[in-house]
Amino acid sequence: MAKILKKNKVSTKGTKKTLNKNTGTEKTPEKSSSAKRRERKRKTVGKLKGTLKTTKKSPIEKLDLDNVDEDELLNEGEEIIPSEDEGGSDDDRKHQKLLEAISALGGKKKRRLAERSEATIQISEFSVDAKGEGEKINLSDLIQTIAKTPAVSAQTKSHLKKLKLEEKTVDSPLTKPETERIQRNVAFQKSSEEVSRWQSIVKQNLKAEQLVFPLNQEAPGPKPLEQVVCGWKARTPLEQEIFRLLSVNKQPINDPVLTPIEEESLKAMSLEDAKIRRAELQKARALQSYYEAKARRERSIKSKKYHKVQNKAKRKEFVKKFDEMLKSDPVSALEELQKLELGRMKERMSLKHQNSGKWAKSKAIMAKYDDGARKAMQQQLEVNKDLTQKLATTLSDEEGEDDGETSEPDMLPDFVNEVEPGQDPANPWMRGQLSKDPVDLTEPSVPETAAAVLISEDEEEGPEETEEEGLLRGFAERRKQRQEQEAENEAAKNQDMEVMTEENKAGAEKAVASHDAADADIADDDEEEEEELSKFTNLFQELKDSRMEAEASAMVAEVSEPECAQLQQAMFRIKSLEDMDLLDQEEQADPAEPNAEAPQPAPLESKGADKKRKRKRGIDLAEVLTKEATVINVPLAPTAVEGAEGAAHGQEEQRDVIKEAFAGDDVISDFLKDKRREEEAGRPKVVDLTLPGWGEWGGQGLQPSKKKRRRFRLKTAPPPPRKDGGLASVIISEKRDSSVSMHQVGALPHPFLLPEQFEVTMRAPVGATWNTRQAVKKITMPKIVTKVGAIIQPMSRDDLLKHSRKQEEEGTAGEPKKRKAPQRKRSQKRHKKTKN
Amino acid sequence: MKVKVLSRNPDDYVRETKYDIQRVPRNYDPTLNPFEVPREYTRAMNATKLERVLAKPFLASLDGHRDAVNCMAKHSTSLSTLLSGACDGEVKVWNLTKHNCVRTIQAHEGFVRGMVVRFCGTSFYSIGDDKTIKQWNMEAPGYGVEEEPINTILGKTVFTGLDHHQKNGTFATCGQTVDIWDEQRSTPIRSFSWGVESFSSVRFNPVETELLASCASDRSIVLYDMRESMPLKKVIMTMRSNTLSWNPMEAFYFTCANEDYNLYTYDMRYLEKPVTVHMDHVSAVLDVDYSPTGREFVSASFDKSIRIFPKENRNSREVYHTKRMQHVVCVKWSADNKYVMSGSDEMNIRLWKANAAEKLGVLSHREKLAANYNQKLKEKFQYHPKVKRIARHRHLPKHIFTEAKEHTVMREARRRKYVNNVRKHSKPGAVPMLSEREKHVVAVVK
């Protein structure tokens, strides 16, 4: 026993290791076959353990079990081996039996297959294990086993069940004709697809203007030398000498004949490419010269108004571009800005537009009496103002945040305000807008009518500028409203603020203070800040500039401006809900104003309007038509009624439509007129052949005598009666000439869809009498040309390949063309713009 | 400063040689050259008349056969060589330029049913009623040497048709089955049959070279792919087709010559309806061959005439006949698109021009220009009644003329009966109004 124990001990160490190993393998995700097997074993061992646990927990048993496990592992055996140590000692066996009996008592009984694990002497020839060697077998034992084993094993049962559940039976094979049909179908599909590849080439050949058979002929003319020379060898001593020389000089001898450089140069630019390039260059040159000429022409124009308009357009263009630039690359936009700034500086330094020159002084004398002079001076000032206009104002986004403190609009930049910070309000020159003072000085009494006229002129000139004006005015309005709102809000906020804790207050104040400091900084060094102007401010600056111009030009007529602004309020776009709200408020505010101010310009405008109306009117029906048209009552309801109403309604509608269509014209009378005209035309005319003076006295006031007239007035015989004479509602034309109709085509032949098409083809002559030689050649080109004595082979697969390759090339070549097209468009656009 | 000077291209006024005609500068102002339409009309009229005057299509008759000509074969590489097989088993090789027979072979016992020249042009195959396929050398044997085939294959049944692959060493025969043969083997590498029938002709598709079509005696046309083990499809028509011909430029079109006097052009992908029905013959059409350009085909008929049809037209553009020509059994269009050859029952082979009024031989430049101009004028004024009448006029032998008339009457009567009696007195919708194209197809078997 002790010996066994020892052995077991030794073995336990090993088993423990293996067990550990097993657990290790279990954890690893990949399971090799051996690992799986091991796992299976482990499970069975576990089961065994379970059974043992139910009975007794003696160390020996445990050891036993472990031993079993080890054995199995060593053998890599397939089955579980019941514990059986050497010798087959009685004690042990008895114990085993006992165990079995106990385990049999417990619910489920595991049937164990006994197997021999070690080499023993007593091997029965029936390969039955030597378990019950010495014992006698009773009949009851045998019967017992029979009773215990089920007829069909559980495993097979479960398999059968599974199979039953699946119920997948393989279909019986198709009948022969059916399979054949399927095969045929498949084959046909394949071959028809194959054949369809030719479709495009067939179509192309059908459409081709000319086909020269045999189709894939080699190009006529000299072949490349390589092909000719290919199979040729130097034989004579002279030739050999030459070739030796060539090889010494590293000239290509045989294949390829051209040096690589030469070949490249040949390939570099094909003739077509060169032509295209030349054409492009020519075009570019032509365009350039055209633009130059245009520029020269424009420069030589002396009209100031023209230039004014031009400048305006240019400025607009510039603003637009600048906007785009702001979005695309702000750096260059900044440069642009700096340029403007430089211009301004220069203007400030010079006295160019300050009305201080000789001319200006002379004009100033005249200004009292002469409108033109006044205007000229005004313009000068305006120009100056424009140029000296400060570009940017102090503003930053930070300002927007502390709206509660400063009560400034958070969205809008500062410069929109009338009062401009950073500039001296006292200096009228520095202001964005020309103050009224100088105007008042120069023209103390401007007749209002004239002003109105000026306005109207301006408005006619540039309706574009009003848009921006409107926009700005809209902003101004909104700003005012917002300020009001905010004033209210502030009051509310102040109340709230009181509730706030002191700490918070302090914090807020700090923040406000810092903001204030920032503000102050900004106000101080505007030049630095100018460079960092936001997009928004720039945009507004530009807009404002343009507005300034507009205002200056229309300055004299400021009287009517508010009205104008009111009208244009609707012009800005509503982009958000806020805007909508604002709009509502504006509408509420507005209505009284336009009514009050409308009548003033009305009479002035009415004149122009009348003139326009007269110009536009064109033809008045009432004037032209002597006969009064019958008045029709056209139903106001839409002619197309949806759905519900059925066919009857549709018919009615149809009738209405017809009535409507024919209501205006009197068909019957027209027809009668036509008929009468036909008859008139057919009636014989009296031909007067009298010549005054022949055989008589002639002269003023003398008529040829009656006799003569009778004699020389020829009456042709009346034609046969008209065929439609007795038929009231028919006109039968009798123009058809049977002698001509023999040569005329009776019905429109097949390919033509319209008689006009046919007539056109007939009218175009094809002969050399009417066409140039080239044209005739092209027109009379036969559709199919075959060469005498050349065998025309049927189309081959190579043709198909070539065709597809060519198409591919065309496809790739087509893309750049497409790409080119928009470019051309763009250039055209530019062209148009410059024209404007 | 830009100075503009008059400059002229010397090409415009300098002659290349002194034999050239002086170029006369012309003013093309239409006011100076009035009445263009009437003038061209007269020119067109004259051109049309001239065309009819010059239309002399018959070139030569090759006689020498001692029995009816049953089949012909074009040489694949030589335009001047033509092979013909007669009903007495004799094969003759003709030189078309000299109009003489260069070689005579007693190839078979009984009819020579079919002949085909190998794609390389070095040998040709013939089949006959003696159940043999024989391969012959194209070159005649030396003086005193007996004519012997290179190769002879003895088949089990009579072969009725033969065609060779366009590029490979395989050929196809038909009899009771359609067989594909390898040149190196004495047994077919593949044989197709679909139901019990006998075939009258088999043709390889010259473009899509693995495809075949055959005409079977059960009124059907069967399509095959050489690579497949099964036939592809068949269409059964109201009457039997005698032969068919593939379009050499349009892989999917073939035309079959039918016993019902018509020819049918099919798209092999859509066999349900022929693309065009060509009807002008007044008796069974026995043979058909496409022009190498694929624009026209020529058909031979039992009514002793051959006709040329544009492939998309219902009616023929030309009819050829002579007094002595009997039932035309076989017809071929030469590989240069200029000639048509016909073999007929009265032992002669006839050579025709494909364009009746075309001038053969070398044309000078001005002749070419004039011909082109005239052709264009004819095209332009083809719808004018006078021109049309002259251009369309053909003389026909009496039997064809009367029969054609008879056929129009019969056709009209049939139509009237169908519309007035059958259709009117049956349930509306039960008898559909069939177009000419739909009438002749019985079924398509997949």
Interface residues (C-beta under 8 A of the other chain):
Chain A: E180 R181 Q183 R184 N185 A187 F188 K190 S191 S192 E194 V195 S196 W198 Q199 V202 N205 L211 F213 M742 H743 Q744 V745 G746 P749 T761 M762 R763 P765 V766 G767 A768 T769 W770 N771 T772 V776 K777 I779 T780 M781 P782 I784 T786 K787 V788 G789 A790 I791 I792 Q793 P794 M795 S796
Chain B: Y28 P30 N33 E36 V37 R39 E40 Y41 R43 T77 L79 Q166 P206 V207 E208 E210 L211 L223 D225 E228 S229 M230 P231 L232 K233 P248 M249 E250 A251 F252 M268 R269 P292 T293 R295 A335 D336 N337 K338 V362 L369 N372 Y373 Q375 K376 L377 K380 Y383 H384 P385 K386 K446
